[in-house]
Protein backbone atom coordinates (compact mmCIF):
# COMPACT_ATOMS: atom_id res chain seq x y z
CA UNK A 1 0.00 0.00 0.00
CA UNK A 2 2.80 2.44 0.80
CA UNK A 3 4.28 1.85 -2.65
CA UNK A 4 1.15 3.02 -4.51
CA UNK A 5 0.85 6.07 -2.22
CA UNK A 6 4.44 6.98 -3.03
CA UNK A 7 3.79 6.69 -6.78
CA UNK A 8 0.70 8.88 -6.57
CA UNK A 9 2.56 11.52 -4.56
CA UNK A 10 5.34 11.72 -7.15
CA UNK A 11 2.91 11.94 -10.07
CA UNK A 12 0.84 14.70 -8.44
CA UNK A 13 3.84 16.77 -7.37
CA UNK A 14 5.80 16.76 -10.65
CA UNK A 15 3.68 18.69 -13.17
CA UNK A 16 2.09 22.04 -12.46
CA UNK A 17 -0.70 23.50 -14.55
CA UNK A 18 -2.79 26.57 -14.41
CA UNK A 19 -5.54 28.25 -16.35
CA UNK A 20 -3.88 31.62 -16.29
CA UNK A 21 -6.53 33.79 -17.88
CA UNK A 22 -10.08 33.63 -19.16
CA UNK A 23 -10.80 36.55 -21.47
CA UNK A 24 -14.17 38.10 -22.32
CA UNK A 25 -13.96 36.58 -25.80
CA UNK A 26 -13.97 33.06 -24.37
CA UNK A 27 -10.25 32.45 -24.91
CA UNK A 28 -8.42 30.43 -22.30
CA UNK A 29 -4.71 30.80 -21.61
CA UNK A 30 -3.14 27.61 -20.22
CA UNK A 31 0.20 27.08 -18.55
CA UNK A 32 1.70 23.69 -17.73
CA UNK A 33 5.10 23.14 -16.14
CA UNK A 34 7.00 19.90 -16.52
CA UNK A 35 10.67 20.30 -17.46
CA UNK A 36 11.17 16.78 -18.83
CA UNK A 37 8.10 16.87 -21.13
CA UNK A 38 8.69 16.55 -24.86
CA UNK A 39 5.08 17.18 -25.97
CA UNK A 40 2.06 18.63 -24.19
CA UNK A 41 -1.50 18.85 -25.51
CA UNK A 42 -4.87 19.56 -23.91
CA UNK A 43 -7.94 17.52 -24.80
CA UNK A 44 -11.47 17.96 -23.56
CA UNK A 45 -15.12 18.41 -24.25
CA UNK A 46 -14.26 21.73 -25.95
CA UNK A 47 -12.25 20.01 -28.73
CA UNK A 48 -14.02 16.63 -28.94
CA UNK A 49 -11.21 15.04 -26.87
CA UNK A 50 -8.71 15.41 -29.72
CA UNK A 51 -5.33 16.30 -28.22
CA UNK A 52 -3.77 17.06 -31.60
CA UNK A 53 -6.25 19.96 -31.95
CA UNK A 54 -4.67 21.88 -29.07
CA UNK A 55 -0.89 21.56 -28.70
CA UNK A 56 0.88 23.63 -26.06
CA UNK A 57 4.07 25.45 -27.01
CA UNK A 58 7.33 25.18 -25.04
CA UNK A 59 8.52 28.53 -23.64
CA UNK A 60 11.67 27.36 -21.85
CA UNK A 61 12.46 26.17 -18.33
CA UNK A 62 9.82 23.44 -18.60
CA UNK A 63 6.98 25.90 -19.18
CA UNK A 64 4.35 25.06 -21.82
CA UNK A 65 1.61 27.50 -22.85
CA UNK A 66 -1.51 27.30 -24.96
CA UNK A 67 -4.45 29.43 -25.97
CA UNK A 68 -7.83 28.07 -26.97
CA UNK A 69 -11.34 29.27 -27.70
CA UNK A 70 -13.92 27.88 -25.29
CA UNK A 71 -17.65 28.50 -25.29
CA UNK A 72 -19.36 29.38 -22.02
CA UNK A 73 -20.30 26.36 -19.94
CA UNK A 74 -18.79 23.50 -18.00
CA UNK A 75 -15.95 21.64 -19.72
CA UNK A 76 -14.01 18.52 -18.74
CA UNK A 77 -10.40 18.21 -19.88
CA UNK A 78 -7.07 16.43 -19.45
CA UNK A 79 -3.50 17.24 -20.41
CA UNK A 80 -1.71 14.74 -22.65
CA UNK A 81 1.98 14.78 -21.74
CA UNK A 82 4.26 12.60 -23.84
CA UNK A 83 1.24 10.42 -24.64
CA UNK A 84 0.09 10.08 -21.02
CA UNK A 85 -3.34 11.50 -20.14
CA UNK A 86 -3.32 13.36 -16.82
CA UNK A 87 -5.58 15.74 -14.94
CA UNK A 88 -4.63 19.34 -14.27
CA UNK A 89 -3.02 19.24 -10.81
CA UNK A 90 -4.12 22.85 -10.22
CA UNK A 91 -7.77 22.41 -11.28
CA UNK A 92 -10.29 23.72 -8.78
CA UNK A 93 -12.69 20.88 -9.57
CA UNK A 94 -12.52 17.36 -10.96
CA UNK A 95 -14.94 14.54 -11.69
CA UNK A 96 -14.57 10.78 -12.03
CA UNK A 97 -14.36 9.67 -15.67
CA UNK A 98 -15.58 6.37 -17.20
CA UNK A 99 -12.01 5.00 -17.27
CA UNK A 100 -11.50 5.06 -13.50
CA UNK A 101 -9.47 8.28 -13.46
CA UNK A 102 -10.40 11.91 -13.00
CA UNK A 103 -11.11 14.68 -15.48
CA UNK A 104 -10.39 18.28 -14.59
CA UNK A 105 -13.30 20.71 -14.85
CA UNK A 106 -13.23 24.23 -16.25
CA UNK A 107 -16.25 26.51 -15.93
CA UNK A 108 -16.47 29.46 -18.33
CA UNK A 109 -19.07 32.12 -17.53
CA UNK A 110 -20.95 34.08 -20.16
C-alpha positions, 0 to 999 in steps of 0.5 A, spaced: 500 500 500 505 504 501 508 503 494 502 506 490 501 512 495 508 513 493 507 513 486 501 517 486 505 523 490 510 523 485 505 523 479 501 529 483 507 533 485 511 533 478 507 537 473 504 544 475 498 546 470 494 553 471 488 556 467 492 563 467 486 567 464 479 567 461 478 573 457 471 576 455 472 573 448 472 566 451 479 564 450 483 560 455 490 561 456 493 555 459 500 554 462 503 547 464 510 546 467 513 539 466 521 540 465 522 533 462 516 533 457 517 533 450 510 534 448 504 537 451 497 537 448 490 539 452 484 535 450 477 535 452 469 536 451 471 543 448 475 540 442 471 533 442 477 530 446 482 530 440 489 532 443 492 534 436 487 539 436 490 543 441 498 543 442 501 547 447 508 550 445 514 550 449 517 557 452 523 554 456 524 552 463 519 546 462 513 551 461 508 550 456 503 554 454 496 554 450 491 558 448 484 556 446 477 558 444 472 555 449 464 557 449 461 558 455 459 552 460 462 546 464 468 543 460 471 537 462 479 536 460 485 532 461 492 534 459 496 529 454 503 529 456 508 525 452 502 520 450 500 520 457 493 523 459 493 526 466 488 531 470 490 538 471 493 538 478 491 545 479 484 544 477 479 547 482 474 541 480 474 534 478 470 529 476 470 521 475 471 519 468 468 512 465 475 510 465 477 510 473 481 516 473 479 523 474 477 529 469 479 536 470 473 541 470 473 548 467 467 553 468 467 558 463 461 564 464 458 568 459 
